[in-house]
Amino acid sequence: MPETTSYKTPNEHGYYGNFGGAYIPEMLHRNVEELRTCYLEIISESSFQKDFRALLRNYVGRPTPLYFAERLSKQHNTKVYLKREDLCHTGAHKINNTIGQILLAQRLGKKRIIAETGAGQHGVATATVCALKGVECIVYMGEKDIERQAPNVARMKMLGAKVIPATSGSKTLKDATNEAIRDWINNSNDTHYIIGSVVGPHPYPDMVARFQSVISEEIRWQLKEETNNELPTYVIACVGGGSNAAGAFYHFLDDLQVNLVAVEAAGHGIESGMSAATTALGKPGILHGSKSLLMQTNDGQVTEPHSISAGLDYPGIGPLHAHLFSTGRCNFLNATDDEALQSSFNVAKLEGIIPALETGHAFAALHKLDLKNTDTVVVCLSGRGDKDLATYMKVMDV
């Protein structure tokens, strides 16, 4: 398999190094092939870019601020900036991708949208753009996640989406994805599947990364304005499937002097049997249409993941991230449930910002890195913590 010439871009077969591709049932071949042959041409059209950029500006609220976290910086004796994706409409970065994909789906003539969701933020973002464009919306969500992310379920329903529980397996994101793929097989003619992360068959990992790359595009010019240097020392982001990390890393991938740090969910601990730290526990395999790293048993059965954070509760990572890990371009760390909680409370009390539990894992990395007072650190604050208040309240014993 020929190597990619840039960390950003997969080769013609959708591979980042040894990871990627499109491993799909025959019944999905036409849909995936239609996307593969059309997506680059469509999203590069001036009319598409005009519509996409206008909605990001006027509907999503971009650019999101790059905020200097003064008290957090003092705590770590370094300069910490927060990329405020929590201030996007719907409360997370997920809307960047769903805006792009609904515009793409319309240009492909699709009348029905399906999606999977874990923490519910991608489901809300999908329901939002479907309401905006008057398109039918079906969201698959694990039964366990429906219980722990009730506010987001209510938001999806209020926006007109039908939320269907996934009741098999661990009843979380992996199982919701399985159900969405089954739906797509049964409704391939009129349906577009808006995948929420940099996972799935090619071209999804590349397509989602391109839509989310607006995050690092903004970081570069905002940092230039703030510090007169567009290259930070570190960019830190949490990784489940990995879309906010892909977006935060994208325009720094080929700038090797920028240290990229991805933080996975260690759950109760790496060796506890209750974890979602794929790079620590996983090995190459096929899941949801692509070859990547995933947690699996010796006979290839997918291991059930665990994280206190529904958005990181996934047994694999996207093929781009698997490539970044295997080549050493990105440093993969992990944080336990307790570390993520402690970091979230710390940021709330220091900066007046309640982060999503997913982002709490990213903040935990600040305690694990050897930071210098001359460093510039950017943390992608991927979402706000409203959806996690029930979990936070349990810890506070409220």
Secondary structure, 3 states (H helix, E strand, C coil): CCCCCCCCCCCCCCEECCEECCCCCHHHHHHHHHHHHHHHHHHHCHHHHHHHHHHHHHHHCCCCCEEECHHHHHHHCCEEEEEEHHHCCCCECHHHHHHHHHHHHHHCCCCEEEEEECCCHHHHHHHHHHHHHCCEEEEEEEHHHHHHCHHHHHHHHHCCCEEEEECCCCCCHHHHHHHHHHHHHHCCCCEEEECCCCCCCCCHHHHHHHHHCHHHHHHHHHHHHHHCCCCCCEEEEECCCCHHHHHHHHHHCCCCCCEEEEEEEEECCHHHCCCECHHHHCEEEEECCEEEEECECCCCCECCCCCCCHHHCCCECCHHHHHHHHHCCEEEEEEEHHHHHHHHHHHHHHHCCCECHHHHHHHHHHHCCCCCCCCEEEEEECEEHHHHHHHHHHHHCC
